[in-house]
């Protein structure tokens, strides 16, 4: 019985330490922005410091990658249209873009073009 009392007395202290600002937190908790704890909008380096984030940049209190995020392509709030993808911070159409044919950084050979996401290898 004394053991149960001792263990239950230590749990609140561990819980308090876990949720204390500046303590080590999990990736999930670090990515959440709740009032009083701050988010990446208050500490922009938080996205770069925590492994597993969506990216190193902060937009609307969320960690994103401005190089690949279609809702924040190149800058916060810049959305690519439905037929485009975000490659190296530029909205491009992968069905016809010679430098990003079918996917980012898929370059068509000189003298060929991108058609329906495939390089013409004629």
N, C-alpha and C positions, 0 to 999 in steps of 0.2 A: 504494500500500500504506500509506503514511503517513496518507493521508486516512481510510482504513478504521479504522485504529487510533485516530485522533483522534475520530472519530464514536462509536466504541464506548466510548470512555472518558467521553464526556459523557452517554450514556444513563442510567447508574446515578444520576448526580447529579440529572438531571431527574426520574427516577422517585422518588428519595428525597424531593425537594422536593414532588412531587405528593402523596405519601401522608403528609407531615408534618402533624401536627395544627396547625390554624390556617392552613394553606395554602388556596388557592383550589381547590375541588373541584367536580366535576360534580354536577348535580342527583341523578343516580342514586346516586353515592357518598355524597352528603350525606344521603340518605334511609335509607341502610343503617346499622344499629346493630351494630357488631361489637365484641367485647371490646377494651378499651384505647382505643378511639376515642371512646366515649361516644355517646349518642343523644339524642333529644329529652327523654328522662327526666332526663338530667343537665343539659341546656341547653334548657329549654322554649321559649326564643325562637328556636331553630333552625328550627322550622316556619314561623315568620313571616318569617324572614330569607331563606329559600331559595325561589326561584321554582319553580313546577311541583309543589309538594307537594300532597298530597291535601287539606290544610287547614291552618289556623293553630294548631290545638290538638294536644296530645300525649296519647295514650292507649296504654298498653302498649308504649311505645317506638316508636310509629308516629305519623306526622302524620295527623290526621283533621280533618274539619270537623264540629263538634258540632251545627251547624245543619241538616246534611243527611245525615249518616252513620247508616244504619239500625242499625248495631251499637253506636253511641255517640251516641245522640240526646239532646242536652241535657246529658248528662254521660257520663263514661267508663263503659262497660259496660252502659248502658241500651239494651236491644235492643227494636226495634219488632217486633210480631208479623207473621206472614207477609202479612197483608192490608193492612198499614200502610206508609206512607212517612214519612220524617222531614222535616218542613217547619218551618223557623224554630225548631228545637230541640224540637219536639213531634211525637209519633207520632200520625198521623191516618190515617183511612181515606179515600182519595181517591175512593172510589165513592159516599160519602154525606156528606162534609164540605163545607158550604156555602162556606167560605173557601178551601178547597183542593180544588176539584172537578176530578178527573181529573189534576191536577198541583198543585204548590205555587203558592200565591198566585193561583189562578184563582177569583175571587169570583163567586158567583151573584148576579144582580140581586135587589134587594129584592122580596119576594113570590114568588120562585121557590125551588126547592130542588134539591139535587144528587141525581140518581138514576142509578146505574150509571156514575158518572164524568162525567155530562153535566148541565148546568144546564137546567132546564125552562123553555123560552122561550115558553110558551103565553100 
